[in-house]
């Protein structure tokens, strides 16, 4: 078999076999195929696309290019949740204890963030002492005993994906549904879960900007998961404005804790209820969605989810007292009010611009080498549909250094569109994709 023939075959818009895809992934991972040949094949895939079967083969090959985690020692059906990311997306910090409190095992491997704000691991590390490094035995024992553990992905998971993504990034071949879906799913599948819930964001602050693209990506990922014998559900949720009010690492931890205390922002609470209910259905700890929502709500009102969060934090070396004393978290030295330049209804908040503003303050990374300021960020006071008077506070910026404050303020103010006519907030959930159907709400 020759890589030249595989490139030519895809260039001519023909279907690649499992053996050909396996050959490419194995040889490229090992350095036996040059970047210029891999680039040629990726461009052929980008232009001519892959069908459902080819995409499953690609994901399977990428998944087996590194370690595949065995979680069979964990009792019950392990459900993983993946979000395609967004601004203010602190969901795992609230959702994992919620689902675990309802009896479903949560064995989650997460990544760090590159962009607007930190990833789940960065946010958890805002908790003093919290460690995301865990030996396999401790990880498995923690889930069996407490129903919850979250750790960092090892460098040896899906080795081909890291190499391919770097190449796609510099060859303009990122935006292909099959390549995106395979990249996300190979890591999820290698992480060992029995079932997967996908939260596919759509809108200004999301990777997928349009509803059609978001549904297409969700369908591709659900097809991969189900094609590899993992029950998979995809949800399309809004990211046209930031999720909740807090954007920034320690600020988002506080908002997640507040949510478990029954004081969370309306949109974030609804998202946690919806995702949590589907996770319970996948874990077979709820018979249907409605029962799942009831159980999630009861875990909050009874205090069980908050107690589970304390156990989770303590088990991973963190100071559980942060749950009752937010001053133990990294705290910014300055808080600056950002005021509305005019009166009217907020018709849009460009989530990506808010995220960039938070990144300028230090809450996110522009490069992998950047060091996060875990205390920096923004707390909104108004959302789409709200009325504001000129001079009303739109948000509070938390920061430690003044030099980039004006730049962050300018980006933030420009993210708000304020008009005279009243507008209705957008819906939060646009639809659900399962193996057998696409339901649009």
C-alpha positions in Angstrom: 0.0 0.0 0.0 1.3 3.5 -0.9 0.2 6.9 0.5 0.4 8.2 -3.1 -2.4 5.9 -4.2 -4.6 6.8 -1.2 -4.2 10.5 -1.9 -5.0 10.0 -5.6 -8.1 7.9 -4.7 -9.5 10.6 -2.4 -8.5 13.3 -4.9 -10.7 11.5 -7.5 -13.6 11.5 -5.0 -13.6 7.8 -4.2 -14.3 6.1 -0.9 -11.4 5.0 1.2 -11.4 1.6 2.8 -10.7 0.9 6.5 -7.3 -0.6 5.6 -6.3 2.6 3.7 -7.4 4.9 6.6 -5.7 2.7 9.2 -2.5 2.7 7.1 -2.5 6.5 6.8 -3.1 7.1 10.5 -0.6 4.5 11.7 2.2 5.6 9.3 1.6 9.4 9.9 1.6 8.9 13.7 4.9 7.1 13.4 6.5 9.7 11.2 6.7 7.5 8.2 4.4 9.8 6.1 5.6 13.3 5.5 3.6 16.4 6.3 3.3 17.4 2.7 1.7 14.1 1.8 -0.6 14.2 4.8 -1.6 17.8 3.9 -2.5 16.6 0.4 -4.7 13.9 1.7 -6.4 16.3 4.2 -7.1 18.8 1.5 -8.6 16.0 -0.7 -10.8 15.0 2.3 -11.7 18.7 2.9 -12.8 19.2 -0.7 -14.5 15.8 -1.4 -15.7 15.0 2.1 -16.0 11.6 3.8 -19.2 9.5 4.1 -20.5 8.2 7.3 -18.6 4.9 7.2 -15.2 6.6 6.3 -15.7 9.0 9.2 -16.2 6.1 11.6 -13.1 4.3 10.2 -11.1 7.5 10.6 -12.3 8.0 14.2 -11.5 4.4 15.1 -8.0 4.7 13.7 -7.3 7.9 15.5 -8.7 6.5 18.7 -6.4 3.5 18.5 -3.3 5.7 17.7 -2.7 6.1 21.5 -3.9 4.7 24.8 -7.5 3.5 25.1 -8.7 3.8 28.7 -10.4 0.8 30.3 -13.1 1.8 32.8 -14.7 -1.6 33.0 -13.8 -1.8 36.7 -16.2 1.1 37.4 -19.7 -0.1 38.3 -22.6 1.1 36.2 -22.9 2.9 32.9 -20.3 5.6 32.6 -21.6 8.7 30.8 -19.3 11.4 29.5 -20.4 14.9 28.5 -18.6 16.9 25.9 -19.2 20.6 25.0 -17.9 22.1 21.9 -17.0 25.1 24.0 -18.1 28.7 24.4 -18.1 31.7 26.7 -19.0 31.2 30.3 -19.3 27.5 29.9 -18.7 26.2 33.4 -21.2 23.4 33.0 -19.0 20.4 34.1 -18.3 22.0 37.5 -22.0 22.0 38.4 -23.2 19.2 36.2 -20.8 16.4 37.3 -21.7 16.6 41.0 -25.4 16.9 40.1 -25.4 13.8 38.0 -23.2 11.9 40.5 -25.6 12.9 43.3 -28.4 11.2 41.3 -26.4 7.9 41.3 -24.9 7.9 37.8 -21.1 7.5 37.7 -19.2 10.4 36.2 -15.6 9.5 35.1 -14.5 12.5 33.1 -11.3 13.4 31.4 -11.1 17.1 30.4 -8.8 19.5 28.6 -7.4 22.9 29.1 -8.6 26.0 27.3 -6.9 27.9 24.5 -8.8 31.1 23.7 -11.4 33.1 25.6 -11.2 31.5 29.0 -9.6 28.5 30.6 -11.0 25.0 30.1 -12.6 22.9 32.8 -9.3 21.8 34.3 -8.1 25.5 34.6 -11.3 26.4 36.3 -11.1 23.5 38.8 -7.5 24.5 39.5 -8.7 27.9 40.8 -9.8 25.8 43.8 -6.8 25.8 46.2 -5.1 22.4 46.3 -7.3 20.8 43.7 -5.4 18.3 41.6 -6.3 17.1 38.2 -3.5 14.6 38.1 -4.7 11.1 39.1 -3.3 7.6 38.9 -5.6 5.2 37.1 -6.4 3.2 40.2 -7.3 6.3 42.2 -9.5 7.6 39.4 -11.4 4.3 39.2 -11.6 3.9 43.0 -12.9 7.5 43.3 -15.8 6.9 40.8 -16.7 3.6 42.5 -16.7 5.2 45.9 -18.0 8.7 45.3 -19.5 8.4 41.7 -17.3 11.3 40.5 -13.7 12.1 39.3 -12.4 14.6 36.8 -8.8 14.4 35.6 -6.6 15.6 32.7 -6.3 13.7 29.5 -3.0 12.0 29.2 -0.6 13.0 26.4 -0.8 9.4 25.1 -4.5 9.6 24.2 -5.3 9.9 20.5 -1.8 10.7 19.5 -2.7 11.1 15.8 -5.2 13.8 16.6 -2.7 16.2 18.1 -0.4 15.8 15.1 -3.2 16.1 12.5 -4.9 19.1 14.2 -1.6 21.0 14.1 -1.3 20.3 10.4 -5.0 21.1 9.7 -4.5 24.4 11.5 -1.8 25.6 9.1 -3.3 24.1 5.9 -6.8 25.6 6.0 -8.4 22.2 6.5 -10.0 22.7 10.0 -13.6 23.4 8.9 -14.6 19.9 7.6 -17.4 18.1 9.5 -15.8 14.7 9.3 -12.4 15.9 10.4 -14.0 18.0 13.3 -16.2 15.1 14.4 -13.4 12.5 14.3 -11.1 14.8 16.2 -13.6 15.3 19.0 -15.0 11.8 19.2 -11.6 9.9 19.0 -10.7 11.5 22.4 -14.1 10.9 23.9 -14.1 7.2 22.8 -10.5 6.6 24.0 -11.5 8.0 27.4 -13.6 4.9 28.1 -17.2 6.0 28.6 -20.1 3.7 27.8 -22.3 6.5 26.6 -21.7 10.1 25.5 -23.8 13.3 25.7 -22.7 16.0 23.2 -23.5 19.7 23.9 -23.0 21.3 20.5 -23.0 25.0 20.8 -24.3 27.3 18.1 -24.0 31.0 17.5 -21.6 33.9 17.7 -19.5 32.5 20.6 -19.4 28.9 19.2 -17.2 27.0 16.9 -20.2 26.4 14.7 -21.9 29.7 13.9 -25.1 28.5 12.2 -27.8 26.1 13.2 -27.5 24.0 10.1 -23.8 23.5 10.7 -24.4 22.7 14.3 -27.0 20.0 13.5 -24.7 18.6 10.9 -21.8 18.3 13.3 -24.0 16.8 16.0 -25.4 14.2 13.6 -21.9 13.3 12.4 -20.7 12.8 16.0 -23.8 10.8 17.0 -23.3 8.6 13.9 -19.7 7.9 15.0 -20.6 7.1 18.6 -23.5 4.8 17.7 -21.4 3.3 14.9 -18.8 2.3 17.5 -21.4 0.9 19.9 -21.6 3.8 22.3 -25.0 5.2 22.9 -24.7 8.9 21.9 -27.0 11.8 22.1 -26.3 15.3 20.7 -28.0 18.5 21.8 -27.8 21.9 20.0 -27.7 24.7 22.6 -27.3 28.5 22.2 -24.0 30.4 22.4 -25.1 33.7 20.9 -24.6 35.3 24.2 -22.4 34.2 27.2 -23.8 31.4 29.3 -24.9 32.6 32.7 -23.3 35.9 34.0 -19.7 34.9 34.9 -16.8 34.7 32.4 -13.4 33.8 33.9 -12.1 30.9 35.9 -12.6 31.5 39.6 -15.7 33.7 38.8 -17.2 30.7 36.9 -16.5 28.4 39.8 -18.5 30.7 42.1 -21.4 30.7 39.7 -21.4 26.9 39.5 -21.4 26.7 43.3 -24.3 29.2 43.4 -26.2 27.1 41.0 -25.9 24.0 43.3 -27.2 26.3 46.1 -30.3 27.0 44.1 -29.2 30.5 43.1 -27.9 30.0 39.6 -28.7 32.1 36.5 -31.9 31.0 34.7 -30.2 29.9 31.4 -27.4 28.0 33.2 -29.8 26.2 35.5 -32.0 25.2 32.5 -28.9 23.9 30.7 -27.8 21.8 33.7 -31.3 20.4 34.1 -31.5 19.5 30.4 -28.1 18.0 30.0 -28.3 16.3 33.4 -31.6 14.6 32.6 -30.3 13.2 29.3 -27.1 11.9 31.1 -29.3 10.1 33.7 -31.4 8.6 30.8 -28.1 7.4 29.2 -26.9 6.0 32.5 -30.3 4.2 33.0 -30.8 5.9 36.3 -33.9 7.7 35.0 -36.6 6.1 32.8 -37.2 9.2 30.7 -36.3 12.8 30.3 -39.0 14.2 32.6 -37.9 11.8 35.4 -34.3 12.9 34.9 -35.2 16.6 35.2 -37.1 15.8 38.5 -34.1 14.0 39.9 -31.7 16.8 38.9 -34.0 19.4 40.6 -34.3 17.3 43.7 -30.5 17.0 44.0 -30.3 20.8 44.1 -33.2 21.4 46.5 -32.1 18.6 48.9 -28.5 19.8 49.0 -27.2 16.5 47.8 -25.5 18.0 44.8 -23.7 20.6 47.0 -22.5 17.9 49.4 -21.3 15.8 46.4 -19.3 18.8 45.2 -17.6 19.1 48.6 -16.7 15.4 48.5 -15.4 15.7 44.9 -13.2 18.7 45.8 -11.8 17.1 49.0 -11.1 13.8 47.2 -9.0 15.5 44.7 -6.9 17.5 47.3 -8.9 20.7 47.2 -10.2 22.9 50.0 -13.9 22.1 50.3 -14.4 25.3 52.4 -14.4 27.3 49.1 -18.0 26.2 48.8 -19.0 28.4 51.8 -16.1 31.0 51.6 -15.4 32.4 48.1 -12.6 34.6 49.5 -10.5 31.4 49.4 -10.6 31.5 45.6 -8.2 33.7 43.6 -9.6 37.2 43.9 -8.8 40.2 41.7 -7.3 43.4 43.2 -9.6 45.7 41.2 -13.2 45.6 40.1 -14.3 48.1 37.5 -17.9 49.0 36.5 -18.7 49.0 32.8 -21.6 51.3 32.1 -24.1 51.4 29.3 -23.4 54.2 26.7 -27.2 54.6 26.0 -30.7 53.6 26.9 -32.7 50.8 25.3 -33.2 47.1 25.0 -30.2 44.7 24.7 -30.8 42.9 21.4 -27.5 41.1 21.2 -24.3 40.4 23.2 -21.6 39.1 20.9 -20.3 36.2 23.0 -17.0 35.9 21.3 -16.2 39.6 21.9 -17.0 39.2 25.6 -14.7 36.2 25.6 -11.9 38.1 24.0 -12.4 41.0 26.5 -12.0 38.5 29.4 -8.9 37.0 27.7 -7.4 40.5 27.4 -7.8 40.9 31.2 -5.9 37.6 31.6 -8.7 35.0 31.9 -7.7 33.2 28.7 -4.7 32.1 26.6 -3.7 33.5 23.2 -0.9 30.9 23.1 -0.3 27.6 24.8 2.5 29.2 26.8 0.3 32.0 28.3 -0.2 31.9 32.1 -3.8 32.4 33.2 -4.8 35.0 35.8 -7.4 32.7 37.5 -9.0 35.7 39.3 -9.6 37.8 36.1 -12.8 38.0 34.2 -16.2 39.7 33.8 -19.5 39.4 35.6 -22.4 40.6 33.5 -25.5 42.2 35.1 -27.7 42.3 32.0 -28.6 39.9 29.3 -30.4 39.9 25.9 -34.0 41.2 26.3 -33.2 43.4 29.4 -33.8 47.2 29.3 -31.0 49.5 30.4 -30.7 53.2 31.0 -27.7 55.2 30.0 -25.2 54.9 32.8 -26.5 51.6 34.2 -23.9 49.0 35.0 -23.7 46.4 32.2 -20.9 44.4 33.9 -18.0 44.3 36.4 -14.5 43.6 35.2 -12.2 41.8 37.6 -8.5 42.5 37.0 -5.1 42.9 38.5 -3.3 44.9 35.8 -4.5 48.2 34.3 -2.5 48.4 31.1 -5.0 46.5 29.0 -8.2 47.7 30.7 -9.2 50.2 28.1 -8.7 47.7 25.3 -10.9 45.2 27.1 -13.6 47.8 27.9 -13.7 48.9 24.2 -14.2 45.3 23.0 -16.8 44.7 25.6 -18.9 47.8 25.0 -18.9 47.0 21.2 -20.2 43.5 21.9 -23.5 45.0 23.1 -26.2 46.0 20.7 -28.8 48.3 22.3 -32.0 49.3 20.4 -35.3 51.0 21.1 -37.6 48.0 20.3 -38.2 45.3 22.9 -36.6 41.9 21.9 -37.2 38.4 23.1 -34.3 36.3 24.3 -33.3 33.4 22.0 -34.2 29.9 22.9 -31.6 27.9 24.8 -32.1 24.5 23.3 -32.6 24.2 19.5 -32.9 20.4 19.2 -31.8 16.9 20.0 -30.0 14.4 17.7 -30.3 10.7 18.4 -29.4 7.6 16.4 -32.8 7.5 14.8 -34.0 11.1 14.5 -33.3 14.8 14.5 -35.8 16.8 16.6 -35.8 20.5 16.1 -37.5 22.6 18.8 
